[in-house]
Amino acid sequence: MPKPPPGLSERDFQAALRALEGVVGREWLFATDEDVLLYRDGYSPLWGEAEERFASAAVAPSSVEQVQGIVKIANQYSLPLYPISTGRNLTYGGAAPAYSGSVVVDLKRMNRILDVSARDKTCLVEPGVSYFDLYRHLRTNKIPLWIDTADPGWGGLMGNALDRGGGYTDIEFRDHFDAHCGMEVVLPTGEVVRTGMGASPQAKTWQLFKYGLGPWVDGIFSQSNFGIVTKMGFWLMEEPEAALQVSVTVPKRRDVVPLVDTLHSLMCAHTVPSQVTVASPVMAGNNPELVRLRGSGGASDADWDRFAAGAGGAPFWAAQFVYYGSSKVIAAQWEHTKDRLSSIAGVGFRETASYTFPLSDEQAEAVADKARYGIPSLNLFGSRTAPGAPPLEGHMDFSPMIPPHGEALIALSDYTGKVYADQGFPPSFVAGMMFHPRTMICFHAVPTFRNAADNARTRKLFETLVRGCAERGWPIYRIHPVFHKLGMEMFSAGDGSLHRLHETLKDAIDPNGIVSPGRYDIWPRRLRGTRA
Amino acid sequence: MCRPLRGGCMVDRRSFITSTIAFATAVAVGNEAEGRSGASTPADAAPAPTEPAIALVDLSLGGSAAFAAAARERGLDTLQYRGDVAAVWMRELEPRLRSGPIAIAGYTSAATWFCLDLLARDFGARTVRRSDETEAVSFVISQSPGRRAALAPAAVRAQWSAQHA
């Protein structure tokens, strides 16, 4: 049987579990070893070690009232809770709690799509609604709206948005937290709060105007532990008439500077609407010379350009993006884009796919880059492993954020290339991804394993990357729960004033410290200083 | 016959195809003798449930045609796709798991099995058999009585309380 949370006696733990059963019903309380293992982090960098994070039990409520009942019991017993929506972001900890011994509050039973308005282009959902669910609902009911999906698309809208994840379509929708409008939260005291216009009982604009009146509090419920969010509204993209996917290539290493500057200018002008990925075909792979250059941490542009010339003349950088809208407007946008980029010697332009909408089911299945068209997919898993290779190993996302400047992309890839090499890892892929309007994220995959020795090396690599990038002005925007303390240490301005503000809020909102202790290093007073 | 789940073994293709389909069919018809393939796992020790079985085949993989043919020969409803299982999951597998119980006999990439194994858990289903081959894995995912209740209720519905309309 799973052990009780630290500080709670077995007797009180069992009493708490019986009380939780009384709220949700016996079949929705999961307290056997077999059940609890379902919430294990399959990609844990602490796999099999004493410090690996485990739930002590899980409970699956079906209503806001049941969530309130759970919270009441948690307060009574000082029982730590860890709410999850679908718990499927494996690169950021999955369903495993930040504080070992927590009771997972599995919100998947709360999976109603409460409202979709084709006219207003909005929806209101519960935490268990996945991208699959909403996509299927829109398709089945022929509602001409798109979701903006994470990739892979098996996760939940709310979970991804609350951890500030992103997608690939128009800027208004692909910053998933920014695309939300209004939420309902069960506070740790059990009180229910609706934010924005939802706080006005008769308002017809809960999913239309974000701010309501007075302080806008929604942000404190993202990447935090100040409550259990039970409803969120989102703005949805109107299905366009057409789309055109394109690729722009440049031949030399330093060309990325004017490439990114121009694309960013076009994005700010809403000429290029989609997420833009700038990747290097030249810096991909395991060619020994490539590995040497990446590991050197400072090879010159000339060295790199010579390598590229010898590698079959592949372009050094390739940018991928999509236009959405009427065919006439798309054509004009693409022509203008080419005009703006034509000053880069050797620039190449290619149209890689075009579509008119709506797509039939067969056409949608045949789309290669589904996330850019609001189609959830599981293809990303297959692209990561060789045919037949069991995906038993995993990875964490290391996600430093840089200005939208090509020279920063070069500098960061030089730095991380050397770190990977110094610590005996093959180099990670290099890509700058513009999910947000004014930054670029350079995702790196940091492998995780099922043995302690390799995971010790992985943790050292990850810590080096987090610290080193922060020192250079590139802190992360999101991080695995095992590293929440480390991540937040990089946000130490004012002698840690932000952290103290978080603790002040925590003490006021969650006096008994029951919701997700330790998440983003926010600890309740009773556990402050605890190692998770 | 391959051992289920606790370690794959290499057998000839015909044997593992037919054994996987046979296992899934046995699970479907509740034939305990055929369903227990000789290995001892908790899944095999439990009484085999009575569930309809479907086959899931990734046609982009070598050997898939033979698996699909064997499944159809056994009378299994056979779902086919190429590469990305997401559409089949949304359109066929998830609704059937939601209304349950069913068993899924699959011939897919290891990555797809990994995804389905996780996704199916929300419907009280588990992998009860898995065999590795060069290009694919074959497996049976089963919803059995007595396992954990399915988290997803009978229907995902769009509704809005009249007072908020």
HADDOCK unambig.tbl for C-alpha pairs under 7 A between the chains (distance, minus, plus):
assign (segid A and resid 27 and name CA) (segid B and resid 149 and name CA) 6.47 0.50 0.50
assign (segid A and resid 108 and name CA) (segid B and resid 151 and name CA) 6.25 0.50 0.50
assign (segid A and resid 108 and name CA) (segid B and resid 152 and name CA) 6.60 0.50 0.50
assign (segid A and resid 109 and name CA) (segid B and resid 151 and name CA) 5.28 0.50 0.50
assign (segid A and resid 109 and name CA) (segid B and resid 152 and name CA) 5.23 0.50 0.50
assign (segid A and resid 109 and name CA) (segid B and resid 153 and name CA) 6.54 0.50 0.50
assign (segid A and resid 111 and name CA) (segid B and resid 156 and name CA) 6.70 0.50 0.50
assign (segid A and resid 112 and name CA) (segid B and resid 156 and name CA) 5.76 0.50 0.50
assign (segid A and resid 112 and name CA) (segid B and resid 157 and name CA) 5.79 0.50 0.50
assign (segid A and resid 112 and name CA) (segid B and resid 158 and name CA) 6.29 0.50 0.50
assign (segid A and resid 113 and name CA) (segid B and resid 157 and name CA) 6.13 0.50 0.50
assign (segid A and resid 113 and name CA) (segid B and resid 158 and name CA) 4.71 0.50 0.50
assign (segid A and resid 113 and name CA) (segid B and resid 159 and name CA) 6.80 0.50 0.50
assign (segid A and resid 114 and name CA) (segid B and resid 158 and name CA) 5.06 0.50 0.50
assign (segid A and resid 114 and name CA) (segid B and resid 159 and name CA) 4.81 0.50 0.50
assign (segid A and resid 114 and name CA) (segid B and resid 160 and name CA) 5.14 0.50 0.50
assign (segid A and resid 115 and name CA) (segid B and resid 158 and name CA) 6.06 0.50 0.50
assign (segid A and resid 115 and name CA) (segid B and resid 159 and name CA) 6.17 0.50 0.50
assign (segid A and resid 115 and name CA) (segid B and resid 160 and name CA) 5.91 0.50 0.50
assign (segid A and resid 132 and name CA) (segid B and resid 90 and name CA) 6.31 0.50 0.50
assign (segid A and resid 136 and name CA) (segid B and resid 90 and name CA) 6.88 0.50 0.50
assign (segid A and resid 365 and name CA) (segid B and resid 87 and name CA) 6.61 0.50 0.50
assign (segid A and resid 377 and name CA) (segid B and resid 84 and name CA) 6.79 0.50 0.50
assign (segid A and resid 377 and name CA) (segid B and resid 86 and name CA) 5.25 0.50 0.50
assign (segid A and resid 378 and name CA) (segid B and resid 84 and name CA) 5.92 0.50 0.50
assign (segid A and resid 378 and name CA) (segid B and resid 85 and name CA) 6.66 0.50 0.50
assign (segid A and resid 378 and name CA) (segid B and resid 86 and name CA) 5.59 0.50 0.50
assign (segid A and resid 379 and name CA) (segid B and resid 84 and name CA) 5.11 0.50 0.50
assign (segid A and resid 381 and name CA) (segid B and resid 111 and name CA) 5.64 0.50 0.50
assign (segid A and resid 382 and name CA) (segid B and resid 111 and name CA) 5.45 0.50 0.50
assign (segid A and resid 387 and name CA) (segid B and resid 109 and name CA) 6.77 0.50 0.50
assign (segid A and resid 387 and name CA) (segid B and resid 135 and name CA) 5.63 0.50 0.50
assign (segid A and resid 388 and name CA) (segid B and resid 109 and name CA) 6.06 0.50 0.50
assign (segid A and resid 388 and name CA) (segid B and resid 110 and name CA) 5.92 0.50 0.50
assign (segid A and resid 388 and name CA) (segid B and resid 134 and name CA) 5.59 0.50 0.50
assign (segid A and resid 388 and name CA) (segid B and resid 135 and name CA) 4.30 0.50 0.50
assign (segid A and resid 388 and name CA) (segid B and resid 136 and name CA) 5.18 0.50 0.50
assign (segid A and resid 389 and name CA) (segid B and resid 110 and name CA) 6.39 0.50 0.50
assign (segid A and resid 390 and name CA) (segid B and resid 110 and name CA) 5.09 0.50 0.50
assign (segid A and resid 390 and name CA) (segid B and resid 111 and name CA) 6.73 0.50 0.50
assign (segid A and resid 391 and name CA) (segid B and resid 110 and name CA) 6.43 0.50 0.50
assign (segid A and resid 391 and name CA) (segid B and resid 111 and name CA) 5.75 0.50 0.50
